[in-house]
Structures are given as structure tokens and as C-alpha cells.
Amino acid sequence: MKTIWETIIGLEIHAQLNTKTKLFSPAPNQFGNEPNENISVICTGQPGSLPLLNEEALYKAVLFGLAVGASVEPCSFDRKSYFYPDTPKNFQITQFFHPILKGGRVPINIQGRTKEVTIQSAHLEEDAGSLRHFSKFSGVDDNRAGCALLEIVSDSCLRSPEEAVLYAKAVRAILQYTDVSRGNMEQGHLRVDANISVRPLGETTLRNKVEIKNMASFEALRKAIEQEKERQIQIYEANPAASIPSSTCRFDPTTQTLSVMREKESSGDYRYMPEPDIPPVSIPEEVISRLKKELPELPEKRRKRYQKELGLSEEASLLLTTDKHLSDYFEQVLPHCNSPKLACNWITIEFAGRLKEEGKTLLTADIAPQHVGQLIDLIERNVITARMAKSLADEMVQNPQKSPEKLVEGNPDYAPVANASTLDPIIEEVVASHPQSIADFRKGKTKAFSFLVGQVMKQTKGKADPATVNLLLHKKLDCKP
């Protein structure tokens, strides 16, 4: 009998905190500056320099913990020793023995059901620098060195690449809604490590895991897990007695391939020791209570509100709320139109499709939310037809600063044809050309009537007023609308 394999996945999500300065240094936490511009004697490990803990980073970590229902713990910092060119001090300050957060749950929606992914712990640590590779040499950029990270470690409760991606997206959304992290993966604000093993369904013991490091896109995460899952299954099916060594891999998004970097280290290899220059930290209860009151509407609550109050489908609500910036844009569109469903459709499908060809999104295209709302309002008031709205959206993409009302004003292409004397001959021709559709309609097939309306719209190149066409066509067929 063919073996059914179960995939065991745990994620470590490294979120760069949205703080003004670094975790232990007054150097600015900014993206896009010239190499080695945002550095100080502390983050570059100069002799005699001492770390000073950033209070803002502590509070942001607590805010995330409250959002996922984690326990806020007394914490301390430790040194993790390793030697690498982008680690100026040759050790990293992290929280190994006593992390600031323990527990927590993040709901994900998969195939119509809700699954709660449990968090093991989350701890603060400083980021490493980065290597810049050129044609003849490599350089070290320490701008990122010392930036505050929150590493969120899930339990090994994910069972598919799809679940892993949904969980990572849900965590990013919570980080964005609470303003704990910008969550921009292209700028390195969010990086994901995945720990993967497989076992026959029903087996309870865990086999050796392989860790894939530093994935910077959800698509890379999905593909890497899928590849590693298939690789492990092939090895075990070829040799049931095989033992896959614990190792660390990297996924190359350009070649779409995995490669082994090194054998997996144990905690002993890092020679963890308490950080002597930073005392233990305990967050006062009054601070926790204050931060709890500052929690905003979280993505799960907003998703349910969209379904209950706005009538959006679960799929549409999830699509909007997974990205806070997109959801906020949607919220700004709503006051300018009356149909949340139509607003959702234009934001997530119509404009998203057009802007993808331009390599942009609504958030980067400079199209104001009120302009999208005005476009929808023009459709709702029958000032333009749905076909015209698509052409108008094309113009808005090319002229993002112009309002749809300005683009429509005085333009004959956006004047719906509602004159009966103009439409009657076209309706006559359509009725005469489609006797079978007439017969089907008289037998009660309502789709046949929609087909006839569509033919009239086609003849008028989408300019006919749909309400007038319906009325005249019903009159022609001698029936009530």
C-alpha cells in the first residue's frame, strides 16, 4: 500500500521592528541610505562601547504579544557567539534563556475552515549587517546591524506549504495593524526560516528536520517547502531506513533551487551566555494594561466586520484584510460610494490587474482612494456604463492625478446612449437575428434575455444605457420587466 506522508512545518519569522533607532544603539533605523551611513560605535562593536536597550522596541514586542494572546514574561538578554563578516561584534545579543513572549495563537482560514496556529515563543534580538556582492569584490554594509528584530517561533503545527504561507501572511498583517513592523519583505522587514520534516501519516515521532533560511517572499516560502518536502519523501521511499541529516539550506529565488549551506548547529555551538551589560527586564503591569488599550482593530476582527456589516464574501474579506495598507485604502474608498462589494471588486480585480502590467499597485500608483470611489459612484448613478467604466479605469491608470469626473466631463465617449429612437433599430436587429434566444426566453430561460441585452451592448460598443435597453427590450418582447 502506498505510504501517505505528513509534512511537519514550523516557521521562525524575523520581523524588523518599526523603531526610530536600533535595539541597543542611537543609530537611525532607516532603509535605503548609503552603505555604512546608519552606524555608531555600539552597533559596529567598537572597544569600550556599551549597549543601551531601546524602550520602544520592548513596547512594540509587548504590543504584538497582546495582539496574539501571548504571555508577557520577565526577560533577559544573552550573547550568541558566531563569526561572520556581517556580524561586527562576532556575537549577537538575543534572548535565548528567557524570551519576552511565550505562547499565543494566530488564526488562519484554509479551505473554508479556521485553524489556530500556536506560537511557542517570541524574543528580541539584534539584526546582522548585510553583504554586498560586486563583480570583483564583496563589501559589508552595517546599516542593518543592530536593528531590532522580533523572532516569532511557531510550534511545528503547520502541515502544508499553503498553511505556512497563510500563517506568515497572517503574522505580517498583525505586525502591520499594530505598527510593530512595516512588514515590507522587499526591504528586509520580514524574513522567514522554515523547519521541515516528513513522516508517514499516523507516526508520532519527529524525524530530523531541515531548516531553510532567510526567505524574503511568500512565493519563495511556498516553493522552498514544496521542494524540500518532495526531496525528503523521495529519499525515504527509496530507502525506508534512511536518515536525513539535520542541515541548514538556502533557497535561491532566481534559480528556484535549494542548496545545503552547512550541517545544523546545536545550541552548544553558539556558546550562549548571559549578556553582562544588560540587566534583566520586567514590564510593569500598568504598562501592559496601557498597551492593551492601545490595540487597534486586528485583521481577524476587521475580516468578520467586512462579512457581517458590508456583506463581503469570506474570500474577499480575507484578501483585503491580509494587507493592512490595502484594507485601509478600501476604507478610504467607502465614503465616496454606496457599494462595498463593487469597491472591493474594483480594488482587488480591476485596478489590480491593470496596475500589475505597470509593475505597480494601488498603493504606489498615486490614484487617490476618493477617485476610485467616484468611479464607482458614476457607475451606480448610471452616468457611465460598466463598459465605459473599464475604459475610464484605463485612463485613470495613465493619468493618476486626474479625477474620473474630470476625465468624463465633456467627453462624448462617456455619454451613455439612452435615446429610444437610437436604440430601437438596434434592438429590432438583435431580436430578428436571434429567434432561438427569443424562444428560450419565452420558455422561462432568463439567461436568454441577458444574452439579448449583451448583444445590444455589443452593437453599441458598451455605450447603451443598460436600464433603457432592459425596458425597451421587454417592451419589444411584450412582457413586463
C-alpha positions as CSV (number, residue, x, y, z in Angstrom):
1,M,0.0,0.0,0.0
2,K,1.3,3.5,-0.9
3,T,2.6,5.5,2.0
4,I,0.8,8.7,2.8
5,W,3.3,11.3,4.0
6,E,2.6,14.0,6.5
7,T,4.7,17.2,6.4
8,I,5.7,18.8,9.7
9,I,6.5,22.5,9.4
10,G,7.5,25.2,11.9
11,L,8.3,28.8,11.0
12,E,10.6,31.3,12.5
13,I,9.5,34.8,11.4
14,H,12.1,37.6,11.8
15,A,10.3,40.9,11.9
16,Q,12.3,44.1,11.9
17,L,10.6,46.4,14.4
18,N,9.4,49.8,13.3
19,T,11.6,51.8,15.7
20,K,13.3,55.1,15.2
21,T,16.7,53.8,16.3
22,K,18.4,50.5,16.7
23,L,17.9,48.0,19.5
24,F,21.0,49.0,21.5
25,S,22.3,52.0,19.6
26,P,21.2,55.5,18.9
27,A,22.0,55.0,15.2
28,P,18.9,55.5,13.0
29,N,16.8,52.6,11.8
30,Q,16.3,53.5,8.1
31,F,16.2,51.7,4.8
32,G,17.8,52.9,1.6
33,N,20.7,55.0,2.9
34,E,24.2,54.8,1.6
35,P,26.2,51.8,2.9
36,N,27.5,52.2,6.5
37,E,25.8,55.6,6.9
38,N,23.5,54.5,9.8
39,I,26.1,53.2,12.2
40,S,27.6,54.0,15.6
41,V,30.4,52.7,17.8
42,I,27.8,50.4,19.5
43,C,26.4,48.6,16.5
44,T,29.8,48.2,15.0
45,G,31.2,46.7,18.2
46,Q,34.0,49.3,19.0
47,P,36.1,48.5,22.1
48,G,34.6,50.0,25.2
49,S,31.1,50.7,23.7
50,L,28.1,49.6,25.8
51,P,24.6,48.7,24.7
52,L,21.6,50.8,25.8
53,L,18.3,49.0,25.5
54,N,15.7,50.7,23.3
55,E,12.4,51.1,25.3
56,E,10.3,51.5,22.1
57,A,11.4,48.0,20.9
58,L,10.3,46.5,24.2
59,Y,6.8,48.1,24.0
60,K,6.4,47.0,20.3
61,A,7.2,43.4,21.2
62,V,4.7,43.6,24.1
63,L,2.0,45.0,21.7
64,F,2.5,42.1,19.3
65,G,2.2,39.7,22.2
66,L,-1.0,41.2,23.4
67,A,-2.4,41.0,19.8
68,V,-1.8,37.2,19.6
69,G,-2.7,36.5,23.3
70,A,0.8,35.7,24.4
71,S,2.1,35.9,27.9
72,V,4.4,38.8,28.6
73,E,7.3,37.4,30.6
74,P,10.2,38.9,32.7
75,C,13.1,38.6,30.2
76,S,16.8,38.8,29.9
77,F,19.4,39.1,27.1
78,D,22.2,36.6,26.1
79,R,25.2,36.5,23.8
80,K,25.1,34.1,20.8
81,S,28.7,33.7,19.5
82,Y,29.4,33.2,15.9
83,F,31.9,34.6,13.4
84,Y,30.7,36.0,10.1
85,P,31.7,39.1,8.1
86,D,28.4,40.9,8.7
87,T,28.5,40.4,12.5
88,P,30.8,43.2,13.7
89,K,31.0,42.1,17.3
90,N,31.4,38.4,16.5
91,F,28.4,37.8,18.7
92,Q,24.7,38.7,18.6
93,I,22.6,39.9,21.5
94,T,19.4,37.9,21.7
95,Q,17.1,36.2,24.2
96,F,17.8,32.5,24.4
97,F,17.1,31.6,28.0
98,H,14.2,34.0,28.9
99,P,12.3,35.4,25.9
100,I,9.9,38.3,26.4
101,L,6.8,36.4,25.0
102,K,5.5,32.9,25.4
103,G,2.5,31.3,23.8
104,G,0.0,32.9,21.6
105,R,-2.3,31.9,18.7
106,V,-2.8,33.1,15.2
107,P,-6.0,32.1,13.3
108,I,-5.7,31.2,9.6
109,N,-8.5,30.4,7.2
110,I,-7.9,27.5,4.9
111,Q,-10.4,25.8,2.6
112,G,-13.4,27.1,4.5
113,R,-12.2,26.2,8.0
114,T,-10.3,28.1,10.7
115,K,-7.1,26.7,12.1
116,E,-5.3,28.3,15.1
117,V,-1.5,28.2,14.7
118,T,0.2,28.2,18.1
119,I,3.3,30.2,18.9
120,Q,6.0,28.7,21.0
121,S,7.7,32.0,21.9
122,A,8.9,35.3,20.6
123,H,12.1,37.0,21.5
124,L,14.0,40.3,20.8
125,E,17.4,40.2,19.1
126,E,19.6,42.5,17.0
127,D,19.9,42.1,13.3
128,A,23.1,41.3,11.4
129,G,24.6,43.5,8.7
130,S,24.4,42.5,5.0
131,L,27.0,41.6,2.4
132,R,27.0,43.4,-0.9
133,H,28.5,41.4,-3.8
134,F,30.0,43.1,-6.8
135,S,31.8,41.8,-9.9
136,K,35.3,41.7,-8.4
137,F,34.8,42.1,-4.7
138,S,32.3,41.9,-1.8
139,G,31.6,44.6,0.8
140,V,30.0,44.7,4.2
141,D,27.1,47.1,4.9
142,D,26.4,47.5,8.6
143,N,23.4,49.8,8.2
144,R,21.1,46.9,9.3
145,A,23.5,45.7,12.0
146,G,21.9,46.2,15.4
147,C,18.3,46.9,14.1
148,A,15.6,45.5,16.4
149,L,14.2,42.1,15.4
150,L,11.3,40.2,17.0
151,E,11.8,36.5,16.2
152,I,8.4,34.7,16.3
153,V,8.8,30.9,16.6
154,S,5.7,28.8,15.9
155,D,5.1,25.3,17.1
156,S,5.5,22.5,14.5
157,C,1.8,22.5,13.8
158,L,1.7,23.5,10.1
159,R,1.0,20.7,7.6
160,S,1.4,22.1,4.1
161,P,3.1,24.9,2.2
162,E,-0.3,26.6,1.8
163,E,-0.8,26.7,5.6
164,A,2.7,28.0,6.1
165,V,2.1,30.9,3.7
166,L,-1.3,31.8,5.2
167,Y,0.3,31.8,8.7
168,A,3.2,34.0,7.5
169,K,0.7,36.4,5.9
170,A,-1.5,36.5,9.0
171,V,1.5,37.3,11.2
172,R,2.6,40.1,8.8
173,A,-0.9,41.5,8.9
174,I,-0.9,41.6,12.7
175,L,2.6,43.3,12.7
176,Q,1.3,45.9,10.3
177,Y,-2.0,46.6,12.0
178,T,-0.3,47.1,15.4
179,D,2.5,49.2,13.7
180,V,5.1,46.8,15.2
181,S,6.7,46.3,11.9
182,R,6.3,47.7,8.4
183,G,6.4,44.1,7.1
184,N,7.9,45.1,3.7
185,M,9.6,41.9,2.6
186,E,11.4,43.7,-0.3
187,Q,13.1,46.0,2.2
188,G,14.0,43.1,4.5
189,H,11.5,43.9,7.2
190,L,10.3,40.4,7.3
191,R,12.3,37.2,6.7
192,V,11.2,33.6,7.2
193,D,13.1,30.4,8.2
194,A,11.2,27.2,7.7
195,N,11.9,23.9,9.6
196,I,10.6,20.9,7.6
197,S,10.5,17.1,8.1
198,V,8.1,14.4,6.8
199,R,6.8,11.2,8.3
200,P,4.2,8.5,7.4
201,L,0.7,9.6,8.4
202,G,0.0,8.2,11.8
203,E,3.6,8.1,13.0
204,T,4.1,10.2,16.2
205,T,7.8,10.6,16.4
206,L,9.5,13.6,14.7
207,R,12.3,12.9,12.2
208,N,15.3,15.1,11.5
209,K,14.4,18.5,10.2
210,V,16.0,20.6,7.6
211,E,15.9,24.4,8.0
212,I,15.6,26.7,5.0
213,K,16.9,30.2,5.9
214,N,16.0,33.8,5.1
215,M,13.2,33.6,2.6
216,A,12.1,37.1,1.6
217,S,8.8,36.4,-0.3
218,F,5.7,34.3,0.3
219,E,6.2,32.6,-3.1
220,A,9.8,31.6,-2.2
221,L,8.5,30.2,1.1
222,R,5.8,28.1,-0.7
223,K,8.2,26.8,-3.4
224,A,11.0,26.0,-1.0
225,I,8.8,24.0,1.4
226,E,7.3,22.1,-1.6
227,Q,10.7,21.2,-3.0
228,E,12.1,20.1,0.4
229,K,9.0,18.1,1.2
230,E,9.3,16.2,-2.1
231,R,13.0,15.7,-1.7
232,Q,12.6,14.1,1.7
233,I,9.8,11.9,0.6
234,Q,11.8,10.6,-2.4
235,I,14.8,9.7,-0.1
236,Y,12.6,7.8,2.4
237,E,10.7,6.0,-0.3
238,A,13.9,4.9,-2.0
239,N,15.4,3.8,1.4
240,P,12.9,3.4,4.3
241,A,15.9,3.1,6.7
242,A,17.5,6.3,5.5
243,S,18.3,9.1,8.0
244,I,18.2,12.6,6.6
245,P,20.9,14.7,8.3
246,S,19.8,17.9,10.1
247,S,21.1,20.7,7.9
248,T,20.6,24.4,7.0
249,C,19.7,25.2,3.4
250,R,19.1,28.3,1.3
251,F,16.6,28.8,-1.4
252,D,17.7,30.7,-4.5
253,P,14.7,32.6,-5.8
254,T,16.4,33.2,-9.2
255,T,17.2,29.6,-10.0
256,Q,14.3,28.2,-7.8
257,T,16.7,25.7,-6.2
258,L,17.7,24.6,-2.7
259,S,21.3,24.2,-1.7
260,V,22.8,22.9,1.6
261,M,24.8,25.6,3.4
262,R,26.0,23.6,6.4
263,E,25.1,20.9,8.9
264,K,22.7,22.0,11.6
265,E,24.3,23.5,14.6
266,S,23.2,22.8,18.2
267,S,22.8,25.5,20.8
268,G,26.1,24.5,22.3
269,D,27.9,25.6,19.2
270,Y,26.9,29.1,19.8
271,R,28.2,29.2,23.4
272,Y,25.2,31.1,24.8
273,M,25.9,33.2,27.9
274,P,24.0,35.9,29.8
275,E,24.7,39.4,28.4
276,P,26.7,41.1,31.2
277,D,26.0,44.6,30.1
278,I,22.1,44.5,30.1
279,P,20.2,43.7,33.3
280,P,17.0,41.6,33.3
281,V,13.8,43.4,32.3
282,S,10.3,43.2,33.7
283,I,7.5,45.1,32.1
284,P,5.2,46.7,34.7
285,E,1.5,45.7,34.7
286,E,0.4,49.3,34.2
287,V,2.4,49.5,31.0
288,I,0.9,46.2,29.8
289,S,-2.6,47.5,30.6
290,R,-2.0,50.8,28.8
291,L,-0.7,49.0,25.7
292,K,-3.7,46.6,25.7
293,K,-6.0,49.7,25.5
294,E,-4.0,50.9,22.5
295,L,-4.6,47.8,20.5
296,P,-6.2,48.7,17.1
297,E,-8.9,46.7,15.3
298,L,-7.0,43.5,14.3
299,P,-7.2,41.8,10.9
300,E,-9.4,38.9,12.1
301,K,-12.0,41.3,13.7
302,R,-11.9,43.5,10.6
303,R,-12.5,40.5,8.4
304,K,-15.5,39.5,10.3
305,R,-16.8,43.0,10.2
306,Y,-16.5,43.1,6.5
307,Q,-18.5,39.9,6.2
308,K,-21.2,40.9,8.7
309,E,-21.7,44.6,8.1
310,L,-20.6,45.1,4.5
311,G,-21.8,41.8,3.1
312,L,-18.4,40.8,1.6
313,S,-17.6,37.1,1.0
314,E,-15.1,35.4,3.2
315,E,-12.6,35.2,0.3
316,A,-12.9,38.9,-0.5
317,S,-12.7,39.9,3.2
318,L,-9.5,37.8,3.7
319,L,-7.9,39.2,0.5
320,L,-8.5,42.8,1.7
321,T,-7.6,42.4,5.4
322,T,-4.4,40.3,4.9
323,D,-2.7,43.5,3.7
324,K,-3.4,46.4,6.1
325,H,-2.4,49.1,3.6
326,L,-4.9,47.7,1.0
327,S,-7.6,47.4,3.7
328,D,-7.0,51.0,4.8
329,Y,-7.2,52.1,1.1
330,F,-10.6,50.2,0.8
331,E,-11.8,52.0,4.0
332,Q,-11.0,55.4,2.4
333,V,-12.9,54.5,-0.8
334,L,-16.1,53.6,1.0
335,P,-17.3,57.1,2.0
336,H,-17.3,58.0,-1.7
337,C,-19.6,55.3,-3.0
338,N,-22.5,53.1,-1.8
339,S,-21.4,49.6,-2.8
340,P,-18.7,47.9,-0.7
341,K,-18.9,44.8,-3.0
342,L,-18.3,46.9,-6.1
343,A,-15.5,48.8,-4.3
344,C,-13.8,45.5,-3.3
345,N,-14.1,44.3,-6.9
346,W,-12.6,47.4,-8.4
347,I,-9.7,47.5,-5.9
348,T,-8.7,43.8,-5.9
349,I,-9.5,42.8,-9.5
350,E,-10.0,45.7,-12.0
351,F,-7.3,48.1,-10.8
352,A,-5.0,45.3,-9.5
353,G,-5.0,43.7,-12.9
354,R,-4.3,46.9,-14.8
355,L,-1.5,48.1,-12.5
356,K,0.2,44.7,-12.4
357,E,1.1,45.3,-16.0
358,E,2.7,48.6,-15.0
359,G,4.6,46.9,-12.1
360,K,2.6,48.9,-9.6
361,T,-0.2,48.6,-7.1
362,L,-3.0,51.0,-6.0
363,L,-0.7,51.9,-3.1
364,T,2.1,53.0,-5.3
365,A,0.2,54.4,-8.3
366,D,-0.9,57.7,-6.9
367,I,-4.5,57.0,-7.6
368,A,-6.4,58.7,-4.8
369,P,-9.0,56.5,-2.9
370,Q,-11.7,59.1,-3.5
371,H,-11.1,58.9,-7.2
372,V,-11.8,55.1,-7.1
373,G,-14.9,55.9,-5.1
374,Q,-16.0,58.5,-7.6
375,L,-15.6,56.0,-10.5
376,I,-17.9,53.5,-8.6
377,D,-20.4,56.3,-7.9
378,L,-20.6,57.2,-11.6
379,I,-21.5,53.6,-12.3
380,E,-24.1,53.5,-9.5
381,R,-25.7,56.7,-10.8
382,N,-25.8,55.4,-14.4
383,V,-23.7,58.3,-15.5
384,I,-21.5,55.8,-17.3
385,T,-22.0,52.1,-18.2
386,A,-19.8,49.2,-16.9
387,R,-18.1,49.0,-20.2
388,M,-17.3,52.7,-20.1
389,A,-16.0,52.3,-16.5
390,K,-13.4,49.9,-17.7
391,S,-12.1,52.4,-20.3
392,L,-12.2,55.1,-17.7
393,A,-10.1,53.0,-15.3
394,D,-7.5,52.6,-18.1
395,E,-7.3,56.4,-18.4
396,M,-7.0,56.7,-14.6
397,V,-4.0,54.4,-14.6
398,Q,-2.4,56.6,-17.3
399,N,-3.5,59.9,-15.6
400,P,-3.4,59.1,-11.8
401,Q,-3.7,62.8,-10.8
402,K,-7.0,63.4,-12.7
403,S,-10.4,62.6,-11.1
404,P,-12.8,60.4,-13.1
405,E,-15.3,63.2,-13.1
406,K,-12.8,65.4,-14.8
407,L,-12.0,62.7,-17.4
408,V,-15.7,62.1,-18.1
409,E,-16.6,65.8,-18.3
410,G,-17.3,66.9,-21.9
411,N,-16.0,63.5,-23.4
412,P,-18.6,62.0,-25.8
413,D,-17.1,58.6,-25.3
414,Y,-18.5,58.6,-21.8
415,A,-22.1,59.6,-22.7
416,P,-24.5,56.6,-22.4
417,V,-27.0,56.2,-25.2
418,A,-30.4,56.3,-23.7
419,N,-32.4,57.7,-26.6
420,A,-35.2,55.2,-27.7
421,S,-35.1,56.4,-31.3
422,T,-31.4,55.4,-31.4
423,L,-31.7,52.1,-29.6
424,D,-35.0,50.8,-31.2
425,P,-33.4,49.9,-34.6
426,I,-30.6,48.1,-32.9
427,I,-33.0,46.1,-30.7
428,E,-35.1,45.3,-33.7
429,E,-32.0,43.9,-35.5
430,V,-30.9,41.8,-32.4
431,V,-34.4,40.3,-31.9
432,A,-34.6,39.4,-35.6
433,S,-31.1,37.8,-35.6
434,H,-31.7,35.6,-32.5
435,P,-35.0,33.8,-32.8
436,Q,-33.7,30.8,-30.7
437,S,-32.9,33.1,-27.8
438,I,-36.4,34.6,-28.1
439,A,-37.9,31.1,-27.9
440,D,-35.7,30.2,-25.0
441,F,-36.7,33.3,-23.1
442,R,-40.4,32.6,-23.7
443,K,-39.8,29.2,-22.2
444,G,-38.6,30.9,-19.0
445,K,-34.8,30.8,-19.5
446,T,-33.8,34.2,-18.1
447,K,-30.2,33.8,-19.3
448,A,-31.5,34.2,-22.9
449,F,-32.7,37.7,-22.0
450,S,-29.3,38.6,-20.6
451,F,-27.8,37.3,-23.8
452,L,-30.0,39.6,-25.9
453,V,-29.1,42.6,-23.7
454,G,-25.5,41.7,-24.1
455,Q,-25.9,41.7,-27.9
456,V,-27.4,45.2,-27.8
457,M,-24.5,46.4,-25.6
458,K,-22.1,44.8,-28.1
459,Q,-23.7,46.6,-31.0
460,T,-23.4,50.0,-29.2
461,K,-19.8,49.3,-28.0
462,G,-21.0,49.4,-24.4
463,K,-22.5,52.9,-24.7
464,A,-26.1,51.9,-24.3
465,D,-27.8,52.7,-21.0
466,P,-28.5,49.2,-19.5
467,A,-31.7,50.3,-17.8
468,T,-33.1,51.7,-21.0
469,V,-32.1,48.6,-23.0
470,N,-33.9,46.4,-20.5
471,L,-37.0,48.5,-20.6
472,L,-37.2,48.7,-24.5
473,L,-36.3,45.0,-24.9
474,H,-39.1,43.9,-22.5
475,K,-41.5,46.2,-24.4
476,K,-40.4,44.7,-27.7
477,L,-41.0,41.2,-26.4
478,D,-44.3,42.3,-25.0
479,C,-43.6,41.4,-21.4
480,K,-43.1,43.2,-18.1
481,P,-39.6,43.9,-16.8
